[in-house]
Amino acid sequence: MKFQPEPAHAHTITAYGPGWIALGAERIGQSLILQAGQPWTPWGVNSFEALDAAAFAGLAEKGPELVIFGSGQRLRFPKPAWIRPLVEKRIGLETMDTPAACRTFLHLGEEKTVVGYVRRSRNATDVVPE
């Protein structure tokens, strides 16, 4: 008996490390967007400093109930001005380091309309992203 759902674009995070995550056998070393039922897409934000309200507005347009924001190898909170688009649409935001975001997405990703965002560090060998 199998207890795991098999939607067309189920995201199974099988491993992660500094600057990368693995979805099944595919190792991804860039910032990405994970949404239940959708293929993963690049986020286009290459550093924490590159974040702004427009980056979060793009997330809000996807209509999630919750955004899981992985800030890299250490916990960093987005500025309040950046997350205004989420607040205005009453979308929840959980900020955590990327390893915690990966674990959380695995538990919540198929149960609710969740969008998970994982930010990579600039260099895959960085222990603490800039």
Backbone atoms as SQL, in Angstrom:
CREATE TABLE atoms (id INTEGER PRIMARY KEY, chain TEXT, resi INTEGER, resn TEXT, atom TEXT, x REAL, y REAL, z REAL);
INSERT INTO atoms VALUES
  (1, 'A', 1, 'MET', 'N', 0.843, -1.172, 0.000),
  (2, 'A', 1, 'MET', 'CA', 0.000, 0.000, 0.000),
  (3, 'A', 1, 'MET', 'C', 0.887, 1.233, 0.000),
  (4, 'A', 2, 'LYS', 'N', 0.545, 2.181, -0.852),
  (5, 'A', 2, 'LYS', 'CA', 1.306, 3.416, -0.971),
  (6, 'A', 2, 'LYS', 'C', 0.544, 4.544, -0.299),
  (7, 'A', 3, 'PHE', 'N', 1.236, 5.346, 0.510),
  (8, 'A', 3, 'PHE', 'CA', 0.601, 6.443, 1.221),
  (9, 'A', 3, 'PHE', 'C', 0.962, 7.798, 0.662),
  (10, 'A', 4, 'GLN', 'N', 1.673, 7.844, -0.413),
  (11, 'A', 4, 'GLN', 'CA', 2.140, 9.104, -0.989),
  (12, 'A', 4, 'GLN', 'C', 1.321, 9.444, -2.224),
  (13, 'A', 5, 'PRO', 'N', 0.748, 10.686, -2.261),
  (14, 'A', 5, 'PRO', 'CA', -0.016, 11.060, -3.468),
  (15, 'A', 5, 'PRO', 'C', 0.907, 11.200, -4.668),
  (16, 'A', 6, 'GLU', 'N', 0.354, 11.025, -5.863),
  (17, 'A', 6, 'GLU', 'CA', 1.155, 11.104, -7.079),
  (18, 'A', 6, 'GLU', 'C', 0.580, 12.094, -8.077),
  (19, 'A', 7, 'PRO', 'N', 0.423, 13.388, -7.691),
  (20, 'A', 7, 'PRO', 'CA', -0.039, 14.348, -8.690),
  (21, 'A', 7, 'PRO', 'C', 1.018, 14.530, -9.778),
  (22, 'A', 8, 'ALA', 'N', 0.603, 15.084, -10.903),
  (23, 'A', 8, 'ALA', 'CA', 1.495, 15.229, -12.054),
  (24, 'A', 8, 'ALA', 'C', 2.784, 15.964, -11.718),
  (25, 'A', 9, 'HIS', 'N', 2.717, 16.992, -10.885),
  (26, 'A', 9, 'HIS', 'CA', 3.909, 17.754, -10.550),
  (27, 'A', 9, 'HIS', 'C', 4.145, 17.744, -9.049),
  (28, 'A', 10, 'ALA', 'N', 4.138, 16.551, -8.435),
  (29, 'A', 10, 'ALA', 'CA', 4.436, 16.451, -7.007),
  (30, 'A', 10, 'ALA', 'C', 5.916, 16.758, -6.824),
  (31, 'A', 11, 'HIS', 'N', 6.210, 17.578, -5.844),
  (32, 'A', 11, 'HIS', 'CA', 7.603, 17.929, -5.575),
  (33, 'A', 11, 'HIS', 'C', 8.105, 17.128, -4.388),
  (34, 'A', 12, 'THR', 'N', 9.057, 16.264, -4.652),
  (35, 'A', 12, 'THR', 'CA', 9.683, 15.509, -3.589),
  (36, 'A', 12, 'THR', 'C', 11.100, 16.024, -3.443),
  (37, 'A', 13, 'ILE', 'N', 11.323, 16.774, -2.373),
  (38, 'A', 13, 'ILE', 'CA', 12.671, 17.266, -2.087),
  (39, 'A', 13, 'ILE', 'C', 13.414, 16.109, -1.461),
  (40, 'A', 14, 'THR', 'N', 14.396, 15.596, -2.182),
  (41, 'A', 14, 'THR', 'CA', 15.098, 14.395, -1.742),
  (42, 'A', 14, 'THR', 'C', 16.395, 14.688, -1.016),
  (43, 'A', 15, 'ALA', 'N', 16.935, 15.898, -1.194),
  (44, 'A', 15, 'ALA', 'CA', 18.177, 16.273, -0.523),
  (45, 'A', 15, 'ALA', 'C', 18.357, 17.775, -0.669),
  (46, 'A', 16, 'TYR', 'N', 19.225, 18.334, 0.174),
  (47, 'A', 16, 'TYR', 'CA', 19.559, 19.752, 0.065),
  (48, 'A', 16, 'TYR', 'C', 20.907, 19.990, 0.718),
  (49, 'A', 17, 'GLY', 'N', 21.550, 21.068, 0.314),
  (50, 'A', 17, 'GLY', 'CA', 22.839, 21.462, 0.864),
  (51, 'A', 17, 'GLY', 'C', 23.051, 22.931, 0.594),
  (52, 'A', 18, 'PRO', 'N', 24.194, 23.464, 1.009),
  (53, 'A', 18, 'PRO', 'CA', 24.455, 24.896, 0.782),
  (54, 'A', 18, 'PRO', 'C', 24.383, 25.235, -0.711),
  (55, 'A', 19, 'GLY', 'N', 23.393, 26.032, -1.085),
  (56, 'A', 19, 'GLY', 'CA', 23.291, 26.499, -2.468),
  (57, 'A', 19, 'GLY', 'C', 22.542, 25.600, -3.421),
  (58, 'A', 20, 'TRP', 'N', 21.928, 24.497, -2.958),
  (59, 'A', 20, 'TRP', 'CA', 21.213, 23.613, -3.872),
  (60, 'A', 20, 'TRP', 'C', 20.142, 22.817, -3.136),
  (61, 'A', 21, 'ILE', 'N', 19.157, 22.358, -3.905),
  (62, 'A', 21, 'ILE', 'CA', 18.219, 21.348, -3.432),
  (63, 'A', 21, 'ILE', 'C', 18.048, 20.340, -4.550),
  (64, 'A', 22, 'ALA', 'N', 17.613, 19.146, -4.194),
  (65, 'A', 22, 'ALA', 'CA', 17.349, 18.104, -5.185),
  (66, 'A', 22, 'ALA', 'C', 15.859, 17.804, -5.179),
  (67, 'A', 23, 'LEU', 'N', 15.271, 17.837, -6.361),
  (68, 'A', 23, 'LEU', 'CA', 13.887, 17.405, -6.561),
  (69, 'A', 23, 'LEU', 'C', 13.964, 16.081, -7.299),
  (70, 'A', 24, 'GLY', 'N', 13.708, 15.006, -6.599),
  (71, 'A', 24, 'GLY', 'CA', 13.929, 13.688, -7.175),
  (72, 'A', 24, 'GLY', 'C', 15.422, 13.541, -7.451),
  (73, 'A', 25, 'ALA', 'N', 15.770, 13.222, -8.694),
  (74, 'A', 25, 'ALA', 'CA', 17.174, 13.075, -9.065),
  (75, 'A', 25, 'ALA', 'C', 17.783, 14.368, -9.606),
  (76, 'A', 26, 'GLU', 'N', 16.977, 15.415, -9.751),
  (77, 'A', 26, 'GLU', 'CA', 17.458, 16.675, -10.324),
  (78, 'A', 26, 'GLU', 'C', 18.009, 17.589, -9.229),
  (79, 'A', 27, 'ARG', 'N', 19.271, 17.965, -9.354),
  (80, 'A', 27, 'ARG', 'CA', 19.908, 18.885, -8.401),
  (81, 'A', 27, 'ARG', 'C', 19.835, 20.304, -8.976),
  (82, 'A', 28, 'ILE', 'N', 19.246, 21.222, -8.200),
  (83, 'A', 28, 'ILE', 'CA', 18.996, 22.586, -8.671),
  (84, 'A', 28, 'ILE', 'C', 19.809, 23.560, -7.840),
  (85, 'A', 29, 'GLY', 'N', 20.603, 24.397, -8.508),
  (86, 'A', 29, 'GLY', 'CA', 21.464, 25.354, -7.826),
  (87, 'A', 29, 'GLY', 'C', 21.085, 26.792, -8.089),
  (88, 'A', 30, 'GLN', 'N', 19.791, 27.080, -8.108),
  (89, 'A', 30, 'GLN', 'CA', 19.325, 28.449, -8.324),
  (90, 'A', 30, 'GLN', 'C', 18.095, 28.693, -7.464),
  (91, 'A', 31, 'SER', 'N', 17.750, 29.964, -7.296),
  (92, 'A', 31, 'SER', 'CA', 16.526, 30.298, -6.574),
  (93, 'A', 31, 'SER', 'C', 15.349, 29.770, -7.373),
  (94, 'A', 32, 'LEU', 'N', 14.339, 29.207, -6.679),
  (95, 'A', 32, 'LEU', 'CA', 13.244, 28.612, -7.408),
  (96, 'A', 32, 'LEU', 'C', 11.922, 28.767, -6.677),
  (97, 'A', 33, 'ILE', 'N', 10.857, 28.524, -7.418),
  (98, 'A', 33, 'ILE', 'CA', 9.501, 28.566, -6.901),
  (99, 'A', 33, 'ILE', 'C', 8.932, 27.154, -7.015),
  (100, 'A', 34, 'LEU', 'N', 8.408, 26.664, -5.899),
  (101, 'A', 34, 'LEU', 'CA', 7.723, 25.379, -5.890),
  (102, 'A', 34, 'LEU', 'C', 6.270, 25.630, -5.546),
  (103, 'A', 35, 'GLN', 'N', 5.385, 25.103, -6.360),
  (104, 'A', 35, 'GLN', 'CA', 3.961, 25.226, -6.083),
  (105, 'A', 35, 'GLN', 'C', 3.318, 23.886, -6.379),
  (106, 'A', 36, 'ALA', 'N', 2.515, 23.407, -5.452),
  (107, 'A', 36, 'ALA', 'CA', 1.854, 22.121, -5.629),
  (108, 'A', 36, 'ALA', 'C', 1.097, 22.098, -6.948),
  (109, 'A', 37, 'GLY', 'N', 1.282, 21.014, -7.696),
  (110, 'A', 37, 'GLY', 'CA', 0.567, 20.848, -8.951),
  (111, 'A', 37, 'GLY', 'C', 1.170, 21.575, -10.138),
  (112, 'A', 38, 'GLN', 'N', 2.294, 22.252, -9.935),
  (113, 'A', 38, 'GLN', 'CA', 2.945, 23.009, -11.003),
  (114, 'A', 38, 'GLN', 'C', 4.410, 22.580, -11.111),
  (115, 'A', 39, 'PRO', 'N', 5.001, 22.634, -12.311),
  (116, 'A', 39, 'PRO', 'CA', 6.445, 22.379, -12.395),
  (117, 'A', 39, 'PRO', 'C', 7.207, 23.497, -11.683),
  (118, 'A', 40, 'TRP', 'N', 8.400, 23.209, -11.201),
  (119, 'A', 40, 'TRP', 'CA', 9.178, 24.255, -10.536),
  (120, 'A', 40, 'TRP', 'C', 9.603, 25.280, -11.575),
  (121, 'A', 41, 'THR', 'N', 9.772, 26.510, -11.117),
  (122, 'A', 41, 'THR', 'CA', 10.212, 27.584, -12.004),
  (123, 'A', 41, 'THR', 'C', 11.308, 28.385, -11.323),
  (124, 'A', 42, 'PRO', 'N', 12.226, 28.972, -12.092),
  (125, 'A', 42, 'PRO', 'CA', 13.240, 29.849, -11.501),
  (126, 'A', 42, 'PRO', 'C', 12.563, 31.086, -10.900),
  (127, 'A', 43, 'TRP', 'N', 13.100, 31.564, -9.779),
  (128, 'A', 43, 'TRP', 'CA', 12.533, 32.769, -9.182),
  (129, 'A', 43, 'TRP', 'C', 13.180, 34.013, -9.764),
  (130, 'A', 44, 'GLY', 'N', 14.442, 33.950, -10.144),
  (131, 'A', 44, 'GLY', 'CA', 15.105, 35.103, -10.751),
  (132, 'A', 44, 'GLY', 'C', 15.706, 36.066, -9.744),
  (133, 'A', 45, 'VAL', 'N', 15.727, 35.699, -8.481),
  (134, 'A', 45, 'VAL', 'CA', 16.348, 36.520, -7.437),
  (135, 'A', 45, 'VAL', 'C', 17.608, 35.780, -7.011),
  (136, 'A', 46, 'ASN', 'N', 18.773, 36.373, -7.253),
  (137, 'A', 46, 'ASN', 'CA', 20.016, 35.658, -7.012),
  (138, 'A', 46, 'ASN', 'C', 20.720, 35.976, -5.703),
  (139, 'A', 47, 'SER', 'N', 20.181, 36.902, -4.936),
  (140, 'A', 47, 'SER', 'CA', 20.756, 37.191, -3.621),
  (141, 'A', 47, 'SER', 'C', 19.685, 37.788, -2.734),
  (142, 'A', 48, 'PHE', 'N', 19.892, 37.721, -1.453),
  (143, 'A', 48, 'PHE', 'CA', 18.944, 38.309, -0.512),
  (144, 'A', 48, 'PHE', 'C', 18.823, 39.807, -0.762),
  (145, 'A', 49, 'GLU', 'N', 19.943, 40.439, -1.064),
  (146, 'A', 49, 'GLU', 'CA', 19.956, 41.883, -1.308),
  (147, 'A', 49, 'GLU', 'C', 19.183, 42.271, -2.567),
  (148, 'A', 50, 'ALA', 'N', 18.976, 41.335, -3.474),
  (149, 'A', 50, 'ALA', 'CA', 18.237, 41.622, -4.707),
  (150, 'A', 50, 'ALA', 'C', 16.723, 41.564, -4.502),
  (151, 'A', 51, 'LEU', 'N', 16.277, 41.116, -3.335),
  (152, 'A', 51, 'LEU', 'CA', 14.840, 41.062, -3.067),
  (153, 'A', 51, 'LEU', 'C', 14.250, 42.456, -2.977),
  (154, 'A', 52, 'ASP', 'N', 12.983, 42.571, -3.370),
  (155, 'A', 52, 'ASP', 'CA', 12.251, 43.828, -3.247),
  (156, 'A', 52, 'ASP', 'C', 10.764, 43.504, -3.289),
  (157, 'A', 53, 'ALA', 'N', 9.928, 44.532, -3.220),
  (158, 'A', 53, 'ALA', 'CA', 8.479, 44.322, -3.226),
  (159, 'A', 53, 'ALA', 'C', 8.018, 43.652, -4.522),
  (160, 'A', 54, 'ALA', 'N', 8.665, 43.957, -5.635),
  (161, 'A', 54, 'ALA', 'CA', 8.272, 43.356, -6.914),
  (162, 'A', 54, 'ALA', 'C', 8.472, 41.836, -6.896),
  (163, 'A', 55, 'ALA', 'N', 9.537, 41.381, -6.257),
  (164, 'A', 55, 'ALA', 'CA', 9.774, 39.939, -6.163),
  (165, 'A', 55, 'ALA', 'C', 8.644, 39.256, -5.400),
  (166, 'A', 56, 'PHE', 'N', 8.205, 39.871, -4.298),
  (167, 'A', 56, 'PHE', 'CA', 7.127, 39.286, -3.511),
  (168, 'A', 56, 'PHE', 'C', 5.764, 39.508, -4.169),
  (169, 'A', 57, 'ALA', 'N', 5.613, 40.566, -4.950),
  (170, 'A', 57, 'ALA', 'CA', 4.361, 40.780, -5.687),
  (171, 'A', 57, 'ALA', 'C', 4.145, 39.651, -6.691),
  (172, 'A', 58, 'GLY', 'N', 5.223, 39.194, -7.308),
  (173, 'A', 58, 'GLY', 'CA', 5.120, 38.069, -8.231),
  (174, 'A', 58, 'GLY', 'C', 4.640, 36.805, -7.539),
  (175, 'A', 59, 'LEU', 'N', 5.058, 36.630, -6.296),
  (176, 'A', 59, 'LEU', 'CA', 4.595, 35.475, -5.532),
  (177, 'A', 59, 'LEU', 'C', 3.115, 35.621, -5.191),
  (178, 'A', 60, 'ALA', 'N', 2.726, 36.818, -4.795),
  (179, 'A', 60, 'ALA', 'CA', 1.334, 37.077, -4.423),
  (180, 'A', 60, 'ALA', 'C', 0.390, 36.813, -5.594),
  (181, 'A', 61, 'GLU', 'N', 0.847, 37.083, -6.804),
  (182, 'A', 61, 'GLU', 'CA', 0.005, 36.891, -7.994),
  (183, 'A', 61, 'GLU', 'C', -0.318, 35.420, -8.243),
  (184, 'A', 62, 'LYS', 'N', 0.452, 34.521, -7.659),
  (185, 'A', 62, 'LYS', 'CA', 0.190, 33.096, -7.828),
  (186, 'A', 62, 'LYS', 'C', -0.976, 32.626, -6.949),
  (187, 'A', 63, 'GLY', 'N', -1.421, 33.483, -6.025),
  (188, 'A', 63, 'GLY', 'CA', -2.602, 33.190, -5.221),
  (189, 'A', 63, 'GLY', 'C', -2.461, 32.121, -4.159),
  (190, 'A', 64, 'PRO', 'N', -1.313, 31.988, -3.512),
  (191, 'A', 64, 'PRO', 'CA', -1.189, 30.949, -2.490),
  (192, 'A', 64, 'PRO', 'C', -1.896, 31.342, -1.190),
  (193, 'A', 65, 'GLU', 'N', -2.151, 30.358, -0.339),
  (194, 'A', 65, 'GLU', 'CA', -2.608, 30.635, 1.016),
  (195, 'A', 65, 'GLU', 'C', -1.416, 31.028, 1.883),
  (196, 'A', 66, 'LEU', 'N', -0.272, 30.451, 1.559),
  (197, 'A', 66, 'LEU', 'CA', 0.914, 30.582, 2.395),
  (198, 'A', 66, 'LEU', 'C', 2.161, 30.618, 1.524),
  (199, 'A', 67, 'VAL', 'N', 3.106, 31.468, 1.876),
  (200, 'A', 67, 'VAL', 'CA', 4.422, 31.492, 1.244),
  (201, 'A', 67, 'VAL', 'C', 5.425, 30.970, 2.269),
  (202, 'A', 68, 'ILE', 'N', 6.175, 29.982, 1.878),
  (203, 'A', 68, 'ILE', 'CA', 7.281, 29.488, 2.699),
  (204, 'A', 68, 'ILE', 'C', 8.538, 30.049, 2.062),
  (205, 'A', 69, 'PHE', 'N', 9.187, 30.964, 2.761),
  (206, 'A', 69, 'PHE', 'CA', 10.365, 31.651, 2.226),
  (207, 'A', 69, 'PHE', 'C', 11.623, 31.094, 2.881),
  (208, 'A', 70, 'GLY', 'N', 12.443, 30.411, 2.093),
  (209, 'A', 70, 'GLY', 'CA', 13.731, 29.909, 2.561),
  (210, 'A', 70, 'GLY', 'C', 14.794, 30.955, 2.293),
  (211, 'A', 71, 'SER', 'N', 15.401, 31.474, 3.344),
  (212, 'A', 71, 'SER', 'CA', 16.303, 32.626, 3.215),
  (213, 'A', 71, 'SER', 'C', 17.765, 32.252, 3.013),
  (214, 'A', 72, 'GLY', 'N', 18.068, 30.975, 2.834),
  (215, 'A', 72, 'GLY', 'CA', 19.458, 30.559, 2.664),
  (216, 'A', 72, 'GLY', 'C', 19.897, 29.691, 3.839),
  (217, 'A', 73, 'GLN', 'N', 21.178, 29.605, 4.067),
  (218, 'A', 73, 'GLN', 'CA', 21.689, 28.735, 5.122),
  (219, 'A', 73, 'GLN', 'C', 21.486, 29.299, 6.522),
  (220, 'A', 74, 'ARG', 'N', 21.114, 30.577, 6.602),
  (221, 'A', 74, 'ARG', 'CA', 20.783, 31.149, 7.913),
  (222, 'A', 74, 'ARG', 'C', 19.495, 31.940, 7.779),
  (223, 'A', 75, 'LEU', 'N', 18.835, 32.122, 8.886),
  (224, 'A', 75, 'LEU', 'CA', 17.563, 32.813, 8.913),
  (225, 'A', 75, 'LEU', 'C', 17.759, 34.311, 8.715),
  (226, 'A', 76, 'ARG', 'N', 17.096, 34.856, 7.699),
  (227, 'A', 76, 'ARG', 'CA', 17.098, 36.297, 7.426),
  (228, 'A', 76, 'ARG', 'C', 15.680, 36.694, 7.076),
  (229, 'A', 77, 'PHE', 'N', 15.182, 37.737, 7.720),
  (230, 'A', 77, 'PHE', 'CA', 13.809, 38.163, 7.494),
  (231, 'A', 77, 'PHE', 'C', 13.724, 39.220, 6.398),
  (232, 'A', 78, 'PRO', 'N', 12.723, 39.109, 5.512),
  (233, 'A', 78, 'PRO', 'CA', 12.537, 40.145, 4.498),
  (234, 'A', 78, 'PRO', 'C', 12.061, 41.441, 5.152),
  (235, 'A', 79, 'LYS', 'N', 12.407, 42.550, 4.530),
  (236, 'A', 79, 'LYS', 'CA', 11.976, 43.858, 5.036),
  (237, 'A', 79, 'LYS', 'C', 10.460, 43.978, 4.916),
  (238, 'A', 80, 'PRO', 'N', 9.816, 44.673, 5.855),
  (239, 'A', 80, 'PRO', 'CA', 8.354, 44.834, 5.790),
  (240, 'A', 80, 'PRO', 'C', 7.868, 45.413, 4.456),
  (241, 'A', 81, 'ALA', 'N', 8.598, 46.345, 3.874),
  (242, 'A', 81, 'ALA', 'CA', 8.174, 46.929, 2.593),
  (243, 'A', 81, 'ALA', 'C', 8.158, 45.875, 1.481),
  (244, 'A', 82, 'TRP', 'N', 9.039, 44.888, 1.554),
  (245, 'A', 82, 'TRP', 'CA', 9.097, 43.854, 0.528),
  (246, 'A', 82, 'TRP', 'C', 7.851, 42.979, 0.546),
  (247, 'A', 83, 'ILE', 'N', 7.326, 42.702, 1.739),
  (248, 'A', 83, 'ILE', 'CA', 6.234, 41.739, 1.857),
  (249, 'A', 83, 'ILE', 'C', 4.846, 42.389, 1.810),
  (250, 'A', 84, 'ARG', 'N', 4.801, 43.696, 1.617),
  (251, 'A', 84, 'ARG', 'CA', 3.513, 44.402, 1.551),
  (252, 'A', 84, 'ARG', 'C', 2.548, 43.755, 0.554),
  (253, 'A', 85, 'PRO', 'N', 3.014, 43.327, -0.651),
  (254, 'A', 85, 'PRO', 'CA', 2.067, 42.700, -1.593),
  (255, 'A', 85, 'PRO', 'C', 1.393, 41.451, -1.009),
  (256, 'A', 86, 'LEU', 'N', 2.109, 40.704, -0.171),
  (257, 'A', 86, 'LEU', 'CA', 1.510, 39.529, 0.464),
  (258, 'A', 86, 'LEU', 'C', 0.494, 39.946, 1.521),
  (259, 'A', 87, 'VAL', 'N', 0.855, 40.938, 2.328),
  (260, 'A', 87, 'VAL', 'CA', -0.021, 41.424, 3.393),
  (261, 'A', 87, 'VAL', 'C', -1.317, 41.962, 2.799),
  (262, 'A', 88, 'GLU', 'N', -1.205, 42.731, 1.733),
  (263, 'A', 88, 'GLU', 'CA', -2.387, 43.332, 1.105),
  (264, 'A', 88, 'GLU', 'C', -3.368, 42.285, 0.584),
  (265, 'A', 89, 'LYS', 'N', -2.845, 41.110, 0.196),
  (266, 'A', 89, 'LYS', 'CA', -3.712, 40.037, -0.302),
  (267, 'A', 89, 'LYS', 'C', -4.018, 39.004, 0.779),
  (268, 'A', 90, 'ARG', 'N', -3.608, 39.299, 2.021),
  (269, 'A', 90, 'ARG', 'CA', -3.854, 38.424, 3.173),
  (270, 'A', 90, 'ARG', 'C', -3.267, 37.029, 2.963),
  (271, 'A', 91, 'ILE', 'N', -2.053, 36.988, 2.438),
  (272, 'A', 91, 'ILE', 'CA', -1.331, 35.741, 2.213),
  (273, 'A', 91, 'ILE', 'C', -0.336, 35.568, 3.355),
  (274, 'A', 92, 'GLY', 'N', -0.351, 34.402, 3.974),
  (275, 'A', 92, 'GLY', 'CA', 0.560, 34.113, 5.071),
  (276, 'A', 92, 'GLY', 'C', 1.992, 33.991, 4.594),
  (277, 'A', 93, 'LEU', 'N', 2.938, 34.318, 5.479),
  (278, 'A', 93, 'LEU', 'CA', 4.364, 34.210, 5.169),
  (279, 'A', 93, 'LEU', 'C', 5.068, 33.538, 6.332),
  (280, 'A', 94, 'GLU', 'N', 5.808, 32.499, 6.032),
  (281, 'A', 94, 'GLU', 'CA', 6.670, 31.844, 7.010),
  (282, 'A', 94, 'GLU', 'C', 8.094, 31.957, 6.487),
  (283, 'A', 95, 'THR', 'N', 8.943, 32.564, 7.275),
  (284, 'A', 95, 'THR', 'CA', 10.344, 32.738, 6.898),
  (285, 'A', 95, 'THR', 'C', 11.187, 31.799, 7.739),
  (286, 'A', 96, 'MET', 'N', 12.090, 31.093, 7.081),
  (287, 'A', 96, 'MET', 'CA', 12.970, 30.158, 7.783),
  (288, 'A', 96, 'MET', 'C', 14.202, 29.924, 6.934),
  (289, 'A', 97, 'ASP', 'N', 15.219, 29.292, 7.516),
  (290, 'A', 97, 'ASP', 'CA', 16.379, 28.965, 6.687),
  (291, 'A', 97, 'ASP', 'C', 15.935, 27.920, 5.656),
  (292, 'A', 98, 'THR', 'N', 16.702, 27.792, 4.589),
  (293, 'A', 98, 'THR', 'CA', 16.293, 26.927, 3.486),
  (294, 'A', 98, 'THR', 'C', 16.136, 25.462, 3.890),
  (295, 'A', 99, 'PRO', 'N', 17.031, 24.877, 4.700),
  (296, 'A', 99, 'PRO', 'CA', 16.777, 23.484, 5.098),
  (297, 'A', 99, 'PRO', 'C', 15.429, 23.311, 5.804),
  (298, 'A', 100, 'ALA', 'N', 15.070, 24.233, 6.695),
  (299, 'A', 100, 'ALA', 'CA', 13.773, 24.148, 7.369),
  (300, 'A', 100, 'ALA', 'C', 12.631, 24.351, 6.375),
  (301, 'A', 101, 'ALA', 'N', 12.816, 25.240, 5.393),
  (302, 'A', 101, 'ALA', 'CA', 11.785, 25.470, 4.374),
  (303, 'A', 101, 'ALA', 'C', 11.557, 24.200, 3.552),
  (304, 'A', 102, 'CYS', 'N', 12.617, 23.495, 3.227),
  (305, 'A', 102, 'CYS', 'CA', 12.480, 22.240, 2.472),
  (306, 'A', 102, 'CYS', 'C', 11.670, 21.224, 3.270),
  (307, 'A', 103, 'ARG', 'N', 12.001, 21.058, 4.542),
  (308, 'A', 103, 'ARG', 'CA', 11.272, 20.098, 5.376),
  (309, 'A', 103, 'ARG', 'C', 9.805, 20.507, 5.522),
  (310, 'A', 104, 'THR', 'N', 9.560, 21.795, 5.728),
  (311, 'A', 104, 'THR', 'CA', 8.189, 22.286, 5.903),
  (312, 'A', 104, 'THR', 'C', 7.380, 22.096, 4.630),
  (313, 'A', 105, 'PHE', 'N', 7.973, 22.392, 3.479),
  (314, 'A', 105, 'PHE', 'CA', 7.255, 22.231, 2.209),
  (315, 'A', 105, 'PHE', 'C', 6.824, 20.786, 2.010),
  (316, 'A', 106, 'LEU', 'N', 7.677, 19.851, 2.390),
  (317, 'A', 106, 'LEU', 'CA', 7.321, 18.436, 2.232),
  (318, 'A', 106, 'LEU', 'C', 6.068, 18.082, 3.033),
  (319, 'A', 107, 'HIS', 'N', 5.878, 18.721, 4.179),
  (320, 'A', 107, 'HIS', 'CA', 4.707, 18.425, 5.016),
  (321, 'A', 107, 'HIS', 'C', 3.458, 19.170, 4.568),
  (322, 'A', 108, 'LEU', 'N', 3.617, 20.401, 4.086),
  (323, 'A', 108, 'LEU', 'CA', 2.465, 21.232, 3.757),
  (324, 'A', 108, 'LEU', 'C', 2.165, 21.339, 2.278),
  (325, 'A', 109, 'GLY', 'N', 3.140, 21.077, 1.436),
  (326, 'A', 109, 'GLY', 'CA', 3.040, 21.383, 0.011),
  (327, 'A', 109, 'GLY', 'C', 1.863, 20.793, -0.720),
  (328, 'A', 110, 'GLU', 'N', 1.405, 19.620, -0.367),
  (329, 'A', 110, 'GLU', 'CA', 0.296, 19.007, -1.085),
  (330, 'A', 110, 'GLU', 'C', -1.021, 19.152, -0.330),
  (331, 'A', 111, 'GLU', 'N', -0.986, 19.641, 0.904),
  (332, 'A', 111, 'GLU', 'CA', -2.210, 19.752, 1.691),
  (333, 'A', 111, 'GLU', 'C', -2.943, 21.066, 1.466),
  (334, 'A', 112, 'LYS', 'N', -2.227, 22.129, 1.196),
  (335, 'A', 112, 'LYS', 'CA', -2.822, 23.447, 1.032),
  (336, 'A', 112, 'LYS', 'C', -2.290, 24.052, -0.256),
  (337, 'A', 113, 'THR', 'N', -2.831, 25.197, -0.600),
  (338, 'A', 113, 'THR', 'CA', -2.240, 25.936, -1.705),
  (339, 'A', 113, 'THR', 'C', -1.028, 26.659, -1.130),
  (340, 'A', 114, 'VAL', 'N', 0.125, 26.083, -1.335),
  (341, 'A', 114, 'VAL', 'CA', 1.356, 26.596, -0.749),
  (342, 'A', 114, 'VAL', 'C', 2.329, 26.907, -1.868),
  (343, 'A', 115, 'VAL', 'N', 3.013, 28.007, -1.738),
  (344, 'A', 115, 'VAL', 'CA', 4.101, 28.320, -2.652),
  (345, 'A', 115, 'VAL', 'C', 5.364, 28.341, -1.816),
  (346, 'A', 116, 'GLY', 'N', 6.339, 27.556, -2.187),
  (347, 'A', 116, 'GLY', 'CA', 7.597, 27.525, -1.459),
  (348, 'A', 116, 'GLY', 'C', 8.681, 28.184, -2.281),
  (349, 'A', 117, 'TYR', 'N', 9.491, 28.982, -1.654),
  (350, 'A', 117, 'TYR', 'CA', 10.538, 29.712, -2.345),
  (351, 'A', 117, 'TYR', 'C', 11.853, 29.435, -1.656),
  (352, 'A', 118, 'VAL', 'N', 12.793, 28.994, -2.403),
  (353, 'A', 118, 'VAL', 'CA', 14.092, 28.661, -1.843),
  (354, 'A', 118, 'VAL', 'C', 15.125, 29.569, -2.471),
  (355, 'A', 119, 'ARG', 'N', 15.835, 30.327, -1.639),
  (356, 'A', 119, 'ARG', 'CA', 16.855, 31.225, -2.131),
  (357, 'A', 119, 'ARG', 'C', 18.209, 30.551, -1.970),
  (358, 'A', 120, 'ARG', 'N', 18.961, 30.533, -3.036),
  (359, 'A', 120, 'ARG', 'CA', 20.288, 29.922, -2.971),
  (360, 'A', 120, 'ARG', 'C', 21.312, 30.964, -2.563),
  (361, 'A', 121, 'SER', 'N', 22.451, 30.503, -2.117),
  (362, 'A', 121, 'SER', 'CA', 23.556, 31.420, -1.873),
  (363, 'A', 121, 'SER', 'C', 24.250, 31.661, -3.194),
  (364, 'A', 122, 'ARG', 'N', 25.072, 32.696, -3.277),
  (365, 'A', 122, 'ARG', 'CA', 25.750, 33.014, -4.534),
  (366, 'A', 122, 'ARG', 'C', 26.733, 31.941, -4.948),
  (367, 'A', 123, 'ASN', 'N', 27.353, 31.340, -3.992),
  (368, 'A', 123, 'ASN', 'CA', 28.367, 30.334, -4.252),
  (369, 'A', 123, 'ASN', 'C', 27.966, 29.066, -3.502),
  (370, 'A', 124, 'ALA', 'N', 27.897, 27.954, -4.182),
  (371, 'A', 124, 'ALA', 'CA', 27.440, 26.724, -3.550),
  (372, 'A', 124, 'ALA', 'C', 28.322, 26.294, -2.390),
  (373, 'A', 125, 'THR', 'N', 29.505, 26.844, -2.262),
  (374, 'A', 125, 'THR', 'CA', 30.366, 26.470, -1.158),
  (375, 'A', 125, 'THR', 'C', 30.211, 27.402, 0.041),
  (376, 'A', 126, 'ASP', 'N', 29.396, 28.453, -0.091),
  (377, 'A', 126, 'ASP', 'CA', 29.163, 29.357, 1.037),
  (378, 'A', 126, 'ASP', 'C', 28.499, 28.611, 2.182),
  (379, 'A', 127, 'VAL', 'N', 28.974, 28.820, 3.385),
  (380, 'A', 127, 'VAL', 'CA', 28.326, 28.272, 4.558),
  (381, 'A', 127, 'VAL', 'C', 27.245, 29.236, 5.021),
  (382, 'A', 128, 'VAL', 'N', 27.535, 30.512, 4.991),
  (383, 'A', 128, 'VAL', 'CA', 26.575, 31.551, 5.344),
  (384, 'A', 128, 'VAL', 'C', 26.461, 32.494, 4.158),
  (385, 'A', 129, 'PRO', 'N', 25.273, 32.547, 3.548),
  (386, 'A', 129, 'PRO', 'CA', 25.123, 33.424, 2.383),
  (387, 'A', 129, 'PRO', 'C', 25.271, 34.890, 2.744),
  (388, 'A', 130, 'GLU', 'N', 25.651, 35.684, 1.751),
  (389, 'A', 130, 'GLU', 'CA', 25.810, 37.121, 1.969),
  (390, 'A', 130, 'GLU', 'C', 24.481, 37.774, 2.216);
